């Protein structure tokens, strides 16, 4: 089976749509083969969306946005802020931009980026969200943590969802090395939500 963490998925396109309620709002999503969790929003992303702390006016980055559920939810929580969504997968990014338009979300956009490589050095965020691509390996996942720290404003927070069996303890340890304040704010069905604040 081809991996979704790829720039250009080779799987033939076979689009589908579904509706999902997030933070009290109904969203319609177009998905396709070759993107992560194409049939429904995965449990980890839903848990992170329920838990993430975003206030209006905040600027948010969603790393590994897929077809857009986390970034889109974030955009509705910060109507006076801006949300940037990035993913290495070109098909996922195209779907995310279509889904933003489909749902009338105007304060967000998605761009192709390998981790945070496409983001200007001086662009900073109040909140960074990630459901990291575990199967891409620890080097990629921990690389996201490191690059996120460089793009967070002072006092800003990185929110991460990760399963215990897929490396949560080592992820928590790495976050503690990089950030001033790290806590597990939620744990459910083997998934942990970590909030790492840049002090």
Residue pairs with C-beta under 8 A, 6 or more apart in sequence:
2 9
2 10
2 11
2 34
3 135
3 136
4 34
4 35
4 36
4 66
4 89
4 92
4 133
5 88
5 89
5 133
5 135
5 136
5 140
6 34
6 88
6 89
7 88
7 89
7 90
7 112
7 114
8 90
8 91
9 33
9 34
9 35
9 89
9 90
9 91
10 34
11 33
11 34
12 33
13 32
13 33
13 34
13 91
14 32
14 33
15 30
15 31
15 32
16 30
16 31
16 32
16 38
16 39
17 28
17 29
17 30
17 31
18 28
18 29
18 31
18 39
18 40
19 26
19 27
19 28
19 29
20 26
20 27
20 29
20 40
20 41
20 69
21 27
22 41
22 46
22 49
22 69
22 72
22 73
23 49
23 50
23 73
23 76
23 77
25 73
25 76
27 69
27 72
27 73
27 99
27 103
28 99
28 102
28 103
29 41
29 67
29 68
29 69
29 99
30 67
30 95
30 98
30 99
30 102
31 38
31 39
31 67
31 95
32 38
32 67
32 91
32 95
34 89
34 91
35 66
35 67
35 89
35 91
35 92
35 95
36 42
36 64
36 66
36 89
36 92
36 133
37 45
37 66
38 67
41 69
42 131
43 189
43 191
44 131
44 161
44 162
44 163
44 191
45 66
45 69
45 70
45 131
45 161
47 161
47 186
47 188
47 191
47 193
48 70
48 129
48 131
48 159
48 160
48 161
48 193
49 69
49 70
49 73
50 186
51 159
51 185
51 186
51 193
52 70
52 73
52 74
52 127
52 129
52 159
53 127
53 157
53 159
53 195
54 60
54 74
54 77
54 78
54 127
55 77
55 78
56 77
56 78
56 79
56 80
56 81
57 78
57 80
57 81
58 78
58 81
58 126
58 127
59 78
59 81
59 82
59 83
59 84
59 124
59 125
59 126
59 127
60 71
60 74
60 75
60 78
60 81
60 82
60 83
60 84
60 125
60 126
60 127
60 128
60 129
61 83
61 84
61 85
61 86
61 116
61 119
61 125
61 127
61 128
61 129
61 148
61 151
62 70
62 71
62 74
62 83
62 84
62 85
62 86
62 128
62 129
62 130
63 86
63 115
63 116
63 128
63 129
63 130
63 132
63 144
63 148
64 86
64 87
64 88
64 130
64 131
64 132
64 133
64 144
65 71
65 85
65 86
65 87
65 92
65 93
65 96
65 110
66 87
66 89
66 92
66 95
66 96
66 131
67 92
67 95
67 96
67 99
68 85
68 95
68 96
68 99
68 100
68 110
70 129
70 131
71 83
71 84
71 85
71 96
71 108
71 110
71 129
72 83
72 96
72 99
72 100
72 103
72 105
72 108
74 83
74 108
74 127
74 129
75 81
75 83
75 100
75 105
75 107
75 108
76 105
78 107
79 107
80 107
81 107
81 126
82 107
82 108
83 107
83 108
83 109
84 108
84 109
84 110
84 111
84 119
84 123
84 125
85 93
85 96
85 108
85 109
85 110
85 111
86 93
86 110
86 111
86 112
86 113
86 115
86 116
86 118
86 119
87 93
87 96
87 110
87 112
87 113
88 112
88 113
88 114
88 115
89 112
90 112
93 110
93 111
93 112
96 110
97 109
97 110
100 106
100 108
100 109
100 110
111 118
112 118
113 119
115 140
115 143
115 144
115 147
116 144
116 147
116 148
116 150
116 151
119 151
121 150
123 151
124 151
124 152
124 153
124 156
125 151
125 152
125 153
125 156
126 152
126 153
126 156
126 157
127 156
127 157
127 158
127 159
128 148
128 151
128 152
128 156
128 157
128 158
128 159
129 158
129 159
130 144
130 148
130 158
130 159
130 160
130 161
131 160
131 161
132 140
132 141
132 144
132 160
132 162
133 140
133 141
134 141
134 162
134 163
134 166
134 167
138 167
138 170
141 162
141 167
141 171
142 171
142 174
145 158
145 160
145 171
145 174
145 175
145 178
145 196
146 178
148 158
149 158
149 178
149 179
149 198
152 158
152 198
153 198
154 198
154 199
155 197
155 198
155 199
156 197
156 198
157 195
157 196
157 197
157 198
158 175
158 179
158 194
158 195
158 196
158 197
158 198
159 193
159 194
159 195
160 171
160 175
160 193
160 194
160 196
161 191
161 192
161 193
161 194
162 168
162 171
162 191
162 192
162 194
163 190
163 191
163 192
164 190
164 191
164 192
165 190
168 192
168 194
171 194
172 182
172 184
172 192
172 194
175 182
175 194
175 196
176 182
178 196
179 196
179 197
179 198
179 199
180 197
180 198
180 199
181 196
181 197
181 199
182 194
182 195
182 196
182 197
183 194
183 195
184 192
184 193
184 194
185 193
185 194
185 195
186 192
186 193
187 193
